[in-house]
Amino acid sequence: MFKYARTESELAAVMAHEIGHVLARHTGEKVTDTGVLSLVTLALASLSGVLFGGDSGASAFKILTVGKSFLYELPHSRDMEREADLIGVELMGRACFDPRDAYKVFERMEKDSKRKGEGGSNSYLSTHPSHGERVGNLKKWGGEAWERMKGREEECLEVNERWKEMRRGGRNRKRERNMGRDDEGG
C-alpha cells in the first residue's frame, strides 16, 4: 500500500480502512459465518449421500461449497470492504485528515492494474469491489465526511500543529541521540 499512498492523508485512509474492519468486527463475523455455513454444507452433502448413495454426497459437497462462495462469501466480503471504506473516511475526518484524499490510493491502484493488464477482472469473482467502484464511493463519501467537518477548522488546525510539533520533536530527539554517540566516540 505504501506504493500507492503518497501523503499522510492517503496513508491515514489505508489505516482508517483497516481500523474500520476492526470496528465493524469483520473477522469475528467471517469466522462465525464460515463455521455455520460449513456445517450447513456438510449436513446437506451428508443428506445427499444418504438419500442418493454413491458419490452423491461428495459431489453435493463440491457443488455446495462453490455455491456458498459465489452466492454468499464473495458478495459478503465485498460488502465488508465497502463498509470499511465508509467507516474509514469517517474516521479520517474525525482525526482531522482530509477524507477527500481517500480515493486517490485506489485511483493509483486502478491505473497500476490497467498498466499491468489486470484491469479487466470480474469484480463478481473478487473479494473486493472494483477499484473504479471504490474510487466513486470514496469520492462521494469523502466529500460527505468533509462537509461534516465544517466548523471544526480551528480544532483540526490545532491537531495538525500538534502533529507537526511531535514530528519536529521526534527528529530533534533522534539528532540528540546521534550527537551523543558521536561525543562518546561511537
C-alpha positions as a printed Julia matrix, in Angstrom:
186×3 Matrix{Float64}:
   0.0     0.0     0.0
   2.96    2.34    0.54
   3.41    2.24   -3.23
   0.02    3.94   -3.63
  -0.29    6.14   -0.51
   1.9     9.19   -1.0
   0.69   11.64    1.64
  -0.21   11.42    5.3
  -3.92   11.72    4.44
  -3.65    8.88    1.94
  -1.82    6.69    4.44
  -4.47    7.63    7.01
  -7.08    6.39    4.51
  -5.43    2.97    4.37
  -5.04    2.77    8.15
  -8.59    4.03    8.78
  -9.96    1.42    6.34
  -8.19   -1.37    8.26
  -9.39    0.05   11.59
 -12.87    0.1    10.05
 -12.66   -3.69    9.63
 -11.8    -4.0    13.33
 -14.56   -1.65   14.49
 -17.11   -3.49   12.36
 -15.81   -6.81   13.75
 -15.48   -8.31   10.31
 -13.03  -11.03   11.38
 -15.4   -12.39   14.01
 -18.29  -12.18   11.58
 -16.35  -14.17    8.96
 -15.32  -16.82   11.48
 -18.9   -17.25   12.68
 -20.36  -17.28    9.16
 -17.74  -19.71    7.87
 -18.41  -22.14   10.71
 -22.17  -22.06   10.31
 -22.06  -22.28    6.5
 -19.56  -25.15    6.64
 -21.82  -27.1     8.98
 -24.85  -26.5     6.76
 -22.84  -27.5     3.67
 -21.62  -30.68    5.35
 -25.11  -31.55    6.61
 -26.68  -31.09    3.16
 -23.91  -33.07    1.46
 -24.31  -35.87    4.01
 -28.05  -35.89    3.48
 -27.48  -36.14   -0.27
 -25.17  -39.11    0.29
 -27.76  -40.85    2.45
 -30.65  -40.16    0.08
 -28.95  -40.83   -3.24
 -25.99  -43.03   -2.28
 -22.76  -43.47   -4.19
 -20.64  -40.38   -4.72
 -23.61  -38.01   -4.49
 -22.51  -36.73   -1.07
 -19.03  -35.8    -2.31
 -20.48  -34.22   -5.47
 -23.06  -32.29   -3.46
 -20.32  -31.07   -1.11
 -18.28  -29.69   -4.03
 -21.29  -28.02   -5.61
 -22.49  -26.54   -2.33
 -19.0   -25.28   -1.47
 -18.72  -23.44   -4.81
 -22.28  -22.13   -4.47
 -21.6   -20.92   -0.93
 -18.58  -18.99   -2.18
 -20.31  -17.33   -5.14
 -23.68  -16.7    -3.55
 -22.63  -15.67   -0.06
 -18.93  -15.36    0.8
 -17.72  -13.22   -2.12
 -20.65  -10.75   -2.11
 -20.49  -10.51    1.69
 -16.74   -9.87    1.58
 -17.27   -7.04   -0.93
 -19.93   -5.57    1.38
 -17.45   -5.68    4.27
 -14.88   -3.83    2.16
 -17.43   -1.15    1.31
 -18.35   -0.82    4.97
 -14.68   -0.5     5.97
 -14.22    2.18    3.28
 -17.2     4.13    4.63
 -16.04    3.84    8.25
 -12.53    4.77    7.14
 -13.47    8.11    5.59
 -15.49    8.97    8.68
 -12.51    8.15   10.92
 -10.23   10.24    8.72
 -12.46   13.27    9.14
 -12.74   12.79   12.89
  -8.93   12.56   13.1
  -8.62   15.79   11.08
  -7.24   14.16    7.94
  -8.83   15.21    4.66
 -11.31   12.41    3.82
 -11.47   13.69    0.24
  -8.0    12.17   -0.27
  -9.08    8.57    0.39
  -9.98    7.81   -3.22
  -6.51    8.7    -4.53
  -4.96    5.46   -3.24
  -7.47    3.34   -5.16
  -7.22    5.54   -8.23
  -3.46    4.81   -8.34
  -4.12    1.11   -7.8
  -6.6     1.13  -10.68
  -4.1     2.86  -13.01
  -1.38    0.39  -11.99
  -3.71   -2.58  -12.6
  -4.63   -1.28  -16.04
  -0.97   -0.64  -16.87
  -0.21   -4.27  -15.94
  -3.17   -5.5   -17.99
  -5.11   -6.59  -14.91
  -7.96   -4.11  -15.29
 -10.5    -6.47  -16.84
 -11.1    -8.74  -13.86
 -14.68   -9.55  -12.97
 -15.46   -7.96   -9.59
 -18.16  -10.63   -9.07
 -15.33  -13.14   -8.64
 -13.39  -10.87   -6.28
 -13.39  -10.39   -2.52
 -13.14   -6.6    -3.07
 -15.22   -4.12   -5.08
 -13.58   -2.94   -8.3
 -11.14   -0.06   -8.0
 -13.48    2.08  -10.1
 -16.42    1.44   -7.78
 -14.28    2.22   -4.75
 -12.98    5.46   -6.29
 -16.56    6.58   -6.95
 -17.77    5.62   -3.47
 -14.8     7.23   -1.73
 -15.16   10.47   -3.67
 -18.8    10.65   -2.62
 -18.29    9.53    0.99
 -15.12   11.61    1.41
 -16.99   14.73    0.27
 -19.83   14.0     2.69
 -17.37   13.45    5.56
 -15.63   16.72    4.64
 -18.96   18.56    4.88
 -19.46   17.14    8.38
 -16.05   18.58    9.33
 -17.31   22.14    8.76
 -16.99   24.15   11.92
 -14.04   22.07   13.16
 -11.4    24.07   11.27
  -9.87   25.56   14.43
  -9.79   22.2    16.21
  -8.2    20.49   13.19
  -5.67   23.27   12.77
  -4.64   22.73   16.39
  -4.44   18.94   15.9
  -2.31   19.35   12.79
   0.01   21.78   14.6
   0.46   19.23   17.39
   1.34   16.55   14.82
   3.91   18.86   13.25
   5.42   19.63   16.64
   5.64   15.94   17.53
   7.4    15.21   14.25
   9.87   18.04   14.86
  10.42   16.83   18.41
  10.97   13.28   17.21
  13.64   14.43   14.75
  15.33   16.57   17.4
  15.48   13.67   19.89
  16.95   11.39   17.23
  19.53   14.03   16.34
  20.39   14.46   20.04
  20.87   10.69   20.45
  23.11   10.56   17.39
  25.14   13.54   18.63
  25.57   11.77   21.98
  27.06    8.74   20.2
  29.46   10.98   18.3
  30.61   12.55   21.59
  31.21    9.09   23.03
  33.26    8.06   20.04
  30.62    5.64   18.77
